[in-house]
């Protein structure tokens, strides 16, 4: 019987989470496109920076559809809410 050290298990899990967050940001940026720049993803919250209040309003109006599209691309419901700020 072989054993795996706890250190290697935790390192592997941390690596999986990092890849997951990077993939979420990548997929979200593809869906959002030129309307915004994905800043971060944490605890189901996606944070964007948008160039104008018009773009912010469009994202707000389409927030549910954007979340559904992002989660569809990811294959599971990870994004729960989109927050955004106007400016760079």
Secondary structure, DSSP 8 states (H G I E B T S, - for coil): -----HHHHHHHHHHHHHHHHHHHHHHHHHHHGGG-EEEEEETTEEEEEESSHHHHHHHHHTHHHHHHHHHHHHTS----EEEEEE--
